[in-house]
Amino acid sequence: MVPTPGGLAAIRLTVALAVDPGDTVAVPAPSFGEYAREVRLQGGEPVFVPHDAVVDVDPAAHALVVVCTPNNPTGTGYDRTALEALAARCREADTPLLADEAFLGFTDRPSLAGEEGVVVARSLTKLFGLPGIRAGFAVATGAWGEALANARRTWNLGAPALATGAHCMRREAFVRETRARVASERERLRAGLADAGYGVAPSEAPFLLLDVGERGADAVVAHAAARGSRCATRRRSAGWTATSASPSACRRRTTACWRCCVTPDLRVADGVLELRRPGTRWLSTGWAGGFADAAAAYNVSVPEGFARTDLDAYVAERVGGAGFEAPPTGPALLTGVDMRHARAARAGPVTVVATAGVSNPAALPTGTERPVGVEADAVADGDPDVPEAVADPPARDGTESAGRGTVNVLAWTERRLDDGALANLVAVAAEAKAATLLAATGFPGTTSDAVVVGSARDGDPAPFSGSATAVGGAARACVRDAVRASLDARYAAGDRPLPDSVADAEYGVVTDRDTEVFRP
């Protein structure tokens, strides 16, 4: 194995060794455009072969044969037997075979690495989302392995890239989970696009090639942009367009940008919201709360009048029924708020998603009756300088129920927090939630609010999570904006009124009991 600064560097190294001026190279089409460019840089001439026929090409007339498996942008995967037959013909013709396996990690197909006369180029950019690191490698045996090792530039890969690459190559569980998740998402996306009238090419890669037909690529991209997506478009042939969506801007991320990002993945299906990031340490204040190491956390919308008590079974039914992994191993919250009102916010190292409803407010009179610094006895004695007390709303049934409003907050940070800092992040999120609700509704919370926080176990460590830290400050801002946006979504349409007091609400409670205050 020869380390290279990205998969393209492995391709360039191979082409430079195999191609002399005037040589021809069999290149699949449509496919990765850099193949032809690298051939021309060496003075060679690319001979384009239909991508679905490249495994049948006669290598005798060429200095090099290139195959991309699965192919970019068609997503075509090639049968192992056909690839081995091509490799055998290449050996007979003394023509090296370059197999670009940049996307092979998304499939369960075996690599050609180790086949005599074959150079495999691999990249960490796609499967692990590391375009800025520039880490890849070439694999070859025999004379080609020696030639690649001798020809590569000295010090062509820095220590950070080497360390990152070594770490990624050990994450077998992550690769298996990502592979399964991409397959599921690809099918969901394919079905949705097909239902919308697009022609969708079969794919084994984390992208789909669409036939946009009479719509035109520009119109499709403009429509996506109007809905909040940023799309990169590349025309491949008449009527066909390969598109990918920006993970930072898509409201509902497509498989085209599904990769290991520092941001978690958010999906909503059948009233279940999933916040997924493998390798997360979670802490929940909700049902069956506490610490858990799991790939995902959930927020589940329950119907009006919900009365199930077998919550383990119910959550497993809902999560599995929505197409997510079941039974879930991560925390799950329940809410009476419809998931169409869920809203997310992202800032710095933090992502937050919230659902907010206040049909069961929990009021806490705190001092409108007595300003800070005025003794309680002065209020009791009717001091004329003390403002008149505001009448407490009548107390209501405070029984908690997930079928009522509920404000649920799920927060995740890419930084690695120890358990103490993770617990403190719960307090920070709860404080931001209470401040936002108090300003927007007059209530600091409801009778059944809950918070889930998560921390990436493979992230850079952060020793603290208080409000003045990068994690805590971002969490406060994200909770504020996500909760406020969810409130706006639920109540702005006028489907239901925002209660002015506990007395106006369907349910609720006022905490107005007296306590004994003393100096310790």
N, C-alpha and C positions, 0 to 999 in steps of 0.2 A: 504494500500500500504506500502510495506517495502522497503526502499532504500537499494541498494546493490552496491558494486564496480564492476559494469558490469553485463551483463546478465548471464554470466557463474557462477557468485557467487550466483545468485538466483537459478540456476539449482543445484549447489552443496548443497546449504542449504536444498532444497527440497529433494534431494536424501538422504542426511544424516538423515533427519527426517523419511523418509518412508522406508528405506531399512536396514534390519539386515543381518548378515552373513547367507548365504544359501538361501536367497530370490532370486526370479527371477523378472526381469523387462522386459516388452515388449518395444523394441527399434526399430524404423524404420530403414530400410537399403535400399539403401545407405542414410546416413544422417550425421549429425554433430558427429564427432568421440568422442567428449568429453562425450557424454551420457554414452557410454559403459565404458569409463575410470572411470567416477565418480561412477558408479555402482560397478565396481570391487574394487575401493578404500574402499567401505563399506562392502566388502566381499560378495557382491551379484553376480549374474550371468545374463548378458544381454541375452535375447532371441530375436534374430533378426527377424523382420517381414518385408516383402516387403513394401516399403513406400506407395505404392498405395493400400495396404490392411490393413494398421494399424488402420483405422477407423472401421474395421469390427472385430477387435481382441476381444477375450473373456477375460475380465479382471480378472475373478474369480481366476485364477491360479497364478496371479502375485501380487507382493507388490506395483507395480507402473506401470502405462502405460505412455509412452512418445510419444507425437506427435509434429512435427515441421511444422508450417504452416505460410507461404509457406515453403516447405521442402528445405533443403540445402544438396546436390547441384542440385537437380532435378528441383527446382522451382515450384513444385506441390502445388496448392492451394486446400483446402478441402471445400466441401459444408457445409454450416452452419448446415443444418439439420442432416447431417451425424455426425458432431462433437457433436451436442447436444445429438444425440442418443448414441454416445460413452460415453459422460459424464453421461448420465442416467444409462447406464449399469455399469459404474464404481461406481456410488453411490450405486446401488443395491448390488454390490459385496464388498462394503466398501474398494475399491481400489482407491487411489487418481489418478487424471489425471494431468500430467504436460504438459502444452501447451507452447512450446517455440515459441514466436511470435516476434523474433528478426527482421524479415523482413516483418511483417504484415503491418507496416506503409507505405510500397510501394504499398499496395493494398487498395481497398475500402471495403474489407471484415470486418465485425464487429469482435471485440475481444470477447473471451470467459470470460474475466474478469467479476467477479460477479457471475458466475455459481457455485452453491454449489458443493463442493468436487473437484474443479478445482484450480490448482495453475498456474497462468500465469507468465512467465518470459519474461521481456522486456529489450531491450538494446538500448542505445542511440548511440552506436558505428556505426551502419550501416546507419540509416537514416540521422544522423547529422554529420557523419564522425569524431567521437571523440574517437578513440581507446586509445589514451594516457590519457584521462581523467578518464576512468574506471567508468562510471556511468550507472546504470540500476536500475531495481526494480522488486519486485515480488508482485503479487496481488492475494489475496485469502480472502474468507469470513469465518465466523464461527470459528470452532476449528482450522482449518488450518491457518487462518489469525493470530490467537493468538499464535499458535505454532511457526510460522515464526518470528513474532515480538519478542517472548521470546528467540528464539534460535540464532538470528543474533548477531554477535559480537558487543560489545559496541564500539562506535566510528569507525564503519567500513567504513565510507565515510567522506572525508574531506570537508571543507567549499567550496573550489574552485569547486569541483565536484558537490556539492549540488547546488551552485549558477548557474553553467553552465547548469545543468539538468533542473532546474526551468525555466531558460531563454528559453531553447529549447522547453520545453513542452508548452510554450505560443505561439510558432511561427506557428499558424495554417495555415496562408496563405502560408508560405514557404513549409509546408508539402503538401498542395494541389498542389502547383506548381511543386514541386519535383516529386510527384506521377505521374502527367500528363506527365512530361518531360521524366521520366524513361520509362513509357509505350510507348511513341513515339520512344525513342531511342532503346528500346528493340526490337521493331518491325523492325526498320531499320537495326539493327544488325542481327536479325534473318534472314531477307530476304537476306542480303548480304552473310551470311554464307551458307544459303541454295543454293543460286546461285553458290557459290563456291564448292558445292558438299558435304557439311557436313550434317550429320544427326543432327538436332537440336531438343531437347526435349522441349515441351511446358513449359512455365514458367510464373509465376506471380511475380517473384523476380527480383532484379537488376543484375541478372547473367543468363547465359545460359549454359546448359550441352550439349556438343558436342560429337557426334560419329565421331571420326577422321578416322575410317575405316582402310584401308591398309596403310594410310600415316604413322601411328605411332605417338604417342604423342611427342616423342623426336624430330622428324623431323618437326612437326608443330611448336613446341616451337623454334627450331633453326631458322626456316624461319621467324617467328615473330621477333626474336631478331635481325636478319640481317636487318630487315626493321625499326629498332629503337625502338621496344617494349620490355619491360621487363615483362615476364609472370611468374606467380606462377602457377604451375601445380600440380594437385592432381589426382591420378588414383583412380577411384571409382569402376569400374568393367571392364571386358574385353572389350576393344575397346572404352571405354568411358573416357573422360577427362574433368575435370572442370578446366577452366582457368580464371585467372583474370589478368588485365594489370595494370602496375604501372602508376598512374596518372601523376607522375613527368617526365616520360620518353616517354609515348605514343604520337606519332605525331597526331594521331586521336584517341581520347579516346573512349574506349568501355564502354557499359553500365555496365560491370562488376565492373568498378571502379567509377561509377557515384554516387557521394554522396556530401554532403555539405563540400567542401574543402575550404581552404583559397585562393585557386586559382580559377580564373574564367574558364568557359567552352568555348572552341573555336570550332565552327563547320563551315564548308563550304558546301554549296549545291546550285547548279544551279546559280553560279556566285554571291552568297550572302554569306558574312562572318558574323557570329553572335558571339559576345563576350558577354557571359551571366553570370551574377552573381546577383541573386535577392538581393534587398535591397541596390542598388547602387545609389549614387548621381552623375549625369553626368553633364559635361559642354562641349559644342561643339562650335567650331568656324565655322562650316560648314553651309550648308543650314538649315534654320529654327533652328539656333543655340540658345545657352543660356543654362540655368540650367534645368534639368529634373530629376525626381526620377522615375526610371524604372528598370526592370530586365535585360535589354540587350541593346547593341548598335550594329549598323550594318555598314558594308562597302559593297556597291553594285557596281558591275562592269556593265557598260553600253556599248552598242554596238557602233561601229564606226558610226559617223554621227548622234549620238543621238541628238534629237531636242525637246523632250517633255518639256513642260512648267508646266504641272499639276503634280508637283513633289510629292505632298502628295499622290495622287492616284497611281502614278507610283511606289513609294517606297512600298506602301501597297500591290500592285500587285506582286512585285518581292519578298518581304519578305514572303508573304503568299504562293506564288507559290513555294518557296523553302522549304515549310513545317514548317516555323517558325510562331510564334504567330503574327497574323495580325488583325487589323492594329497595327503596332509597336507604342509603347508609348515612346521608347527611341530614342536617336539621330541616324541619318543615314547619311553617307557620300557617295558620288558618285565618281566614278573613271573610266577612260578608261583602267586601268590596269586589266588584267585577274586575277581572284582569285587564279589561279594555281601559281602565282608569289608572293602570300602573304607569309610573313615569320613572326614568332613570336620569342620573347626572354623573358626570365624570370630571375630575380635576386632579392634576398631578398624579400621585400614586394611588388614588382612591376612585372606586366606582360604587354608586349607591342606587338602589332601586326601592321605590316606596309605593304602597297603596294606602290611601288615607280616606277615612270616613268618620264622621262624628255623630252618628245616630245614638251613641251611648256615651256622652261626654262625662268626664270626671272633673267636676269643679273643685277648686281648692281656694277658698277665700284666704288671702294672705296678708292683708294690711291696708286695703282701701279704707277700712274703718278706722285705722290708727296709723298715722305716718311713723316711720322709723324715728326713734328717739323720744316718742311720747309714751309715757308709762301707761300700762293697761288701766290703772286705777283712775287716771284722768278721763279716760273714755267712760268708765263706769259712773263717774261722778257728773257727767254731762258738761265737761269743760267746753265753754263756748268757742275756744280757739281750735277745737278738734272738729274736723269735717264730720257731717252726719253720716252715720254708718249706712252702707248699702245693704238692703235687705237680702238675706240669703235666699236663693231659690229653694223650693221644697225638695227634700231628699226623695230619691227614687230608688227602685230596686237596683242594687249594685251587682247582681249576679252576672258573672262574666259569660259571654256567649260569642263564639266566633261568627255567628250569623248576623251580628250587629256590626256597627261601623268599623271600628278597629283601625289603628294606624300601625302598619307593619313596615319595618325598615330592615333591609338587607344591605350591609356594607362590606366591601372587600378591598383589601389593599395589597399591592404587589410587594410591599415590604414585609420582611420576616419579623414578627413580634413574638416575644416570649409570652407565656400565659398571663403574666401580670399586666403587661402592656395591652394584650388583647382584651382583658377584662376592663381595663381603663377605657378602651375604645368604645365599649358598650356604654359607659357613662357619658362619654363625649357625644355619641350619637343620640342618646336619650335626652341629653340637655339641649341639643340642637333641635330635636323633634319638639320638645316642650316649648322652647322659645318660639319656634315657627308657628305652632298651633295657637299659642297664646296670642300672638300678634294677629293671626288670620281669623281666629274663631272666638277668642276670649276664654278658651279652655286650654289647660296645659296638657291634656291627654284624654284618653277614653278609658273605660273600665277594663280593656283587654289588649292594650298596646303590647308589642313585642319587638325585640331587636335581635338580629343575627349579625355577627361580624365574622369576617374571615381574613386570614393572613396566609400569603404564599409561603410555603415551607422552603422553597428554593430561591426566595427573593433576597435582596440585600438587607442585612439586619438593621432594624431601627430600635434603639433601646427604650424609647418613650413614645407615647401616643397622645399626650396632652394637647390642649387647644392651641398652644403656641408652637407645636411641632409641625413638620410638613404633613405628616399623616393626619394628626388631629385637626389642623386647620382646614385641610382639604375635605375631611369627613364632615365637619360642621357645615361648610358651604354646600356640599353635595346633598346632605340631608335636608337642609333648608330648601334648596331649589327643587329637589325631587318631591318632597312632601307638599310644598306649595303647588307644584304643577299637578300632582295627583288630586289635590283638593279642587283646583280649578277645573280639571277634567270631569270630576264627579258632580260638581254643583253648578258649574257655569251653564250647562245645558238646560237647567231648570227642571230636570226630572224630579228632583227632590229639593226641598228648601234646606238651607244651612241653619240649624237651630240657633236662636239667639240666647237661649238659656237652657238649663237642665229641664226646666218645666216644659219647654217647647219640644224637647227631644222625645224620641220613642222610648228610650231607656236612659239611665244615667244615675249619677250619684254625686252628692255634695259632701265633702269631708269638712264638717263644721264642729266636730267635737272639741271639747276643752282639754287642755293638758296642764300638767303642773310644770311650770318653768322654774328652774333653780340654777344656782351657781354651784358647779361641782367643787 
